[in-house]
Amino acid sequence: MDAPTAMKTREPMDRPLKIGDTVRWKGCWGEAQEKLAVVTGMETRCIGKYGQQVSEAPWRDIKAHGVVSLDNGHWAYGYQIDPVVDNN
């Protein structure tokens, strides 16, 4: 079965990630099969256990030192998620 087109297309990283955005998420420290999930919360500048809670942040900040909460009950480091493009 072929993956949905939205999962194959990459969006430029110049737009901010916002709560409510759909992302491509890979569990198991980025090794699991890619799935779609919605961001329900996020923290940047994570040092140790906690960071600064934000409602949006540049993708580069999330990728470098961010953590997101997802609607599937999981959380992810920034390197475990990628943007999704709406091809409409």
C-alpha positions in Angstrom: 0.0 0.0 0.0 1.4 3.4 -1.0 1.8 6.1 1.6 -0.4 9.2 1.4 1.0 12.0 -0.8 1.1 14.3 2.3 3.6 11.9 3.9 5.9 12.0 0.9 6.2 15.8 0.5 8.5 17.9 2.5 7.7 21.5 3.5 10.4 24.2 3.7 11.5 24.8 7.3 11.0 28.5 7.1 7.5 28.5 8.5 7.0 28.1 12.3 5.6 25.0 13.9 2.4 25.7 15.8 0.2 23.9 18.2 -2.5 22.2 16.0 -0.1 21.5 13.1 0.1 18.0 11.7 3.6 16.5 11.6 5.2 13.4 10.3 6.3 11.5 13.5 8.7 8.5 13.9 8.6 6.8 17.2 11.3 4.6 18.7 13.8 7.5 18.7 13.1 8.2 15.0 13.5 4.6 13.8 9.8 3.5 13.6 7.5 3.8 10.6 6.4 7.3 9.9 2.9 8.3 11.1 0.9 11.5 11.1 0.2 13.2 14.4 -1.1 16.6 15.6 1.0 18.8 17.9 -0.8 19.5 21.2 2.0 21.2 23.1 5.7 22.1 22.7 8.7 23.3 24.6 11.9 24.9 23.4 15.3 25.5 24.9 15.0 22.1 26.7 17.8 21.7 29.1 17.4 18.7 31.4 13.7 17.8 32.0 11.9 21.1 31.2 12.0 23.9 28.6 10.0 27.0 27.8 6.4 26.3 26.9 5.4 28.0 23.6 2.5 28.0 21.2 4.7 28.3 18.1 8.4 28.2 17.4 10.7 28.2 14.3 11.4 24.7 13.1 15.1 25.2 13.6 14.6 25.7 17.3 12.4 22.6 17.6 14.8 20.5 15.7 17.8 21.8 17.7 16.4 21.6 21.3 12.7 21.1 21.3 10.1 18.6 22.5 6.5 18.3 21.3 3.5 16.6 22.8 1.3 14.7 20.2 -2.4 13.8 20.0 -1.5 10.1 19.9 -0.4 10.2 23.5 3.3 10.3 22.7 5.9 13.0 22.9 8.8 13.5 20.6 12.2 15.2 20.3 12.5 17.7 17.4 14.5 15.3 15.3 11.7 12.7 15.4 9.2 15.0 13.5 9.1 16.7 10.1 6.6 19.1 8.5 3.7 18.0 6.3 2.5 19.9 3.3 -1.1 20.2 2.2 -1.0 19.5 -1.5 -4.4 21.1 -2.2 
